[in-house]
Structures are given as structure tokens and as C-alpha cells.
Amino acid sequence: MTPLTDLSFLEPLEAYPYTFTVLQLAGLAMAAWLANWLTRMILVRVVTRVVKATPMRWDDALMSPKVLARLANIVPALIIASGIAAITDLPAGVETVVRNVALAFVALTIALAISHVLDAVNQLYVTGSSRANERPIKGYLQVVKLVVYVFAVVVIIATLIDRSPLLLLSGFGAMSAVVLLVFKDTILSLVASIQLANNDMLRVGDWIEMPALQADGDVIDMALNTVKVQNWDKTVTTIPTYRLISDSFKNWRGMQESGGRRIKRSLLIDQSSVRFLEPEERSRLRRIALIDEYLDDKRHELEAYNENLLAKGKDPVNTRRVTNIGTFRAYVYHYLRAHPGIHQDMTLLVRQLEPGATGLPLELYCFTNSVAWAVYENTQSDIFDHLIAMLPEFGLRLYQAPSGADVSALVTGRQSQTLDAIDPGSGTKLDKPDGGDQSATDQGGGAPRAERPSAGTSDDLES
């Protein structure tokens, strides 16, 4: 039997150098493939099973298949880098290129594996820490990734050109201005991320509003360069991280944590409907349970004040009287105090704002006891439905700008008055603007109107 060290059987191939070189390359490739297969099938599977068998969970993420698969590619690359020198009759330039490419692949594989490890660290932090939303580390890990990739690129370039990495790093001093220009947004975003995290200005899950960038919704992701906001229409707005420091935005987290959401809306009262209440009206309003005590207290207060005033000989015009707007304001206040959907421990006001051309604003300022959007809107709508329906009970009207129907009714009423007018001199009815006779029917084509006595008749004299 021929010993394994005896390679005399290859002597016939030496007459064909290129064939021998190709067979050697094929053998090297086969050895690299076999090493890769053994690494994946044996080492990776064994390590994976051992990691899953341990009670700890952090190692499951750190030694995930993505990390192990990346590291398994290092073995064949190292075999190629070290074995290429044993290939005979291979040009020196080809040997150098193959070795450098293999080593560059090793550097790239290690960088990608480190990147997957950092992703696993972030996932462990998000799932295992209760402060993940308050203090996200994704931005910092992305900075580490950036450093790893930059270092990997330097090593890969230095390896491919067969130079020392220190030679390239020494040239970065002269390129610092270019680097700062290229990575300007990244540097600004890094500083912004640190400020946002240290000052607790933003968390994942916060509802923010930034009209300048048309963002109004929940924060769903915070990265180094961008913050993603899912708007209420389910669109996603991507905001550069540094814009959250340079521009202003509204964070609704305080409202959500307080347990109450503000209602700040006004009823516009027609000022011509504001008046004093008559005694019988006050008696009628006492049937409303929410303000019967208020009316009694007000009556005693005003009676005592007015008696003292009249005793001093003052004119009755100086006496105080109850108004319908004041009584309605008291009703609204007690109604909110009794409403189960209003937060009673937070600010509650019913106040008048400055009157204007659109009426007298009666503003409600209070908070619901739920921050859920649907509950908040339903509570607010129910309150104003009730208050608008209660206004006529107090003799009040809402202000409303005239609509097309109002203008049409006004014009129609004036035309009807014009057509019904009687000429004082002749006692005859005025004609239509187009000269037609209006003695029989109305303008709207209704039934004939009853004939009126003409001027000079006995009925007219008696009237």
C-alpha cells in the first residue's frame, strides 16, 4: 500500500502544470467546503442545542443562528487564505489577491456577526427591561455598529491593497473635515438622541404632534437617525432625530399619564336672548333638581341685598336680579359636577369669555376621567347634546350665522309684505314688480287670499 506521505502517484501530472494547479485549487475548494459543512452541521448544531438546553435566555439571542451562521463562514475563508500558498505554479499576484480577498471576507463576516450580536442585545433589552421605552438604547447600538463598520471597511481596504491599516487611519486626520461633512446628520442625530434620552423627552409609544412635519400620532420606533411616527390615519412619518431638538413638538404623554383629557369648548349664546328672569320663571326652573338649591340661595341673597338697598332709599332700578345666563351657567357647573364621565379632582370651570360678533361664548373647561379617544369624544358630545337641548328651558338661544335658507325666508317674507301692502292714496293693492296682479294668490302660488275692505268702507271707519 502506498503511504499517505508518498505523492509519487502525482508525478505523471507534473508534465501538465496547469492541470496539476487546477486539481490543487479544486482540492482546496473541496477542503474549504468540507470544513464549512462540518462547521455548520456539527459545531453549529451542537452549540445551538447546548444553548437552548441552558435555563438562561440571554444566550439564546446572542448565539442565534444568524450569529453562528456568520461565524461559520470564517473557517473556509481561513482555509483558503492559508492554503493558497501551497498551490504550486500559481502566479504570485493571483496568490496575493486570493489571500487578501479571503482575509477581507473574514473581516466582513466578523463585522456582520457583531452587528447581529448588537441587534440581539437590543432585543433582549426591549423584552427584558421595564424601562426600554423610557431609555431606548437602539441609537447607541447603532453608533457602535457604525464604528464597527467603519473599522471593518478600513481593514478590508487595507487588506485588499496589501497595506497596513495604520496607514489608512493616519490619513483620517486630513480627511476629518470631509468625514464631518459626510456624517453631519449622523453626528447631530447622535447628540439629539442623547439629549432626548437623558431628558426623557420622548419614548416609544408616546403620542406626539409636530405640525411642521405633518406628524400626529404614536412613536413606533426610535433609531439613531430617524424617529418613526404612525399617524392616526395609519400613515408613517419619518422625522430626523435632530429635528426633535431643533424644532418644537408637543408630547401628549402628560395627558395620558394624568388620567384625564381636557374639554375646552364654548357655547355661543345669542346676546339678544340674555335677560332677567321673572318670578314665575324662577319658580318654574326650581323643578330642575340640579339648581333648586342654587335658586333658593340666590333668592335669599338677593332679597337681603335688595331690602338693604331699598331701606336706604335707593331707586328700585339698582336692585339685583337673577339672569337666565347666570342661572344656566350654574346649571352647567352642577351638571358637570354630577356627570360620571368628568374627572372631579381636576380643574372644572364654566366661564364667560369676551363677547364678540359671534355671540357670548360660555366656555366649559373640564377633564374627562378617561384618556381613550373614543370615550373622550362620546363624553364630550353627550354633554353638549344635553346642554344645547336645555338652552330653551332658560330662554336662551345659540348664535348661528344666517344660512341660505334664512336669507331665502327673509327675502320671501319681505316680498310677501310688499305684495300685501295697500296704497294709502287709492286703497288698491300694490302690483308685482313685473306688473302682475296679486289680488288673488300669494307669490308662492298658494290659495287665494281673503279680500280686505277697501279704504273708505264702513268696516274701515269703525276700525
Phi, psi and omega in degrees: 000139181284127178299155181294333181277352181274111181254026181294339181290346179268358183298324178299333182283346182294340176288345179238083188298321183291322178296319179296321179294319179295320178295323177295319177296320178296320177295321178295318178296320178296319178296320178295318179296317180297319178296320178296317181295315180296321180296315182289316187282328185255298187295311184296317181293320180295313180298320180297315180294321179296318181295318180292334181283338180286148181289344181286152181251340182292328180288336176298320180283319183291326180255044179290163179303329179296319181289313182294321180295322177295314182293331179294335179287347181290325185299307179295328179295319178292323177296319179293318182295324181273331183273344182295335180288340181276353180285124180277156177057026177263129180305144182299324180295320179293318178300316180296317181297314182297316180297316181293321178295319179296316179293324176295323176296322177298316179297318179295319180296318178296319179297317179293324177295318177298322178299317178293325177296319178295322175298320178295321178298317179296320179295320177297321180293319182294317184277337185254348183250136178283348181255018182298322179287329181280322183231073179291143181249006183299321180296319179292320178295327177292328175296317177298319177301316181299318178296317180298316181293321178297315178296320179296320179296319178298314180296318181295315180296316179297323179291318182294324180267005176059048177231166179285138177300332180296333179294320178287321181295329179292336179277352180291335178299318178287337182264009184300321179297318178294319179297317179297323179291317182292319184258029181300309182296323179295318179295316178298319180292325177297314178297319179296319179299319179296317180293318179298320182286315183293324181268001179053046182275337185208140176225160172292131184101348178289145172268117179240157179227122181223086185299331182299329181247013178056044178247127179205094182174201184266141174284122182251346180199139176235109178249187182292313186263337187222155171236125182263131180239123176269111182288169183291339175272015177072006170280162182242125176255129179258120184248128172301136186301322183291339178291337178287346175261319182283330179249164180267149175214159180254127178252121183270014181299321180301320177296316182294324180281337182287335182088004179219143179241135192284139167252122180220088185217152185242149166261125181269106185271135173292118186293337179289346179268357179280130182200175174282151177269137175281158181305320181291330177289322177295321178296321180293323181286346179293347177287346176279115189297330185290336185237008179296321177292321178299317181295321178295314179297321181292322180295315179296320180296314183288324178297316179296319180293314183290323178297319178295324181291314181291329179295335177274005177082017179284155179291142180301342179295340181276357182288156178267145181222159181278135178256157178289328180289322177293321178293320178294321178298319177295323178296317180298318181298312181291329177296317178292323178296332182264356184282131182288343181268002182257135178286113186278348181265003179246172186304135177222117181225145167232110190224158174265136174261178183296128178297151180214193182291344180257016176111192181258109182286126172251105190265137172258126180231105182203182183227138174282160179268014175222140179262358178295137186299310184296317179296318179299312182294321179294317179297314180298316180294319179298319180298311183286331172303313182292316184292321178296321179290335181275347183305314181300334178298334181256010179071026182250155178231148172280145173282137177213128179298145181300135177264180178298324179292322178297316179295319179296318179294323179295316179295318180296320179295320178293321177296321179296319177296322180295317182289333181273350183291153181242134179292119183298331185283316185254345181078011180260155179287148177287147180279167172297162174300333179266008175092000182286164181271129179251016183287341186257316187230163173283169180297323183286004179080027182278195180289155179301139178281152177293137179293136179263152177297137178282164181298139176097357180280168181293324179297321180292322179294322180293324180289000000 
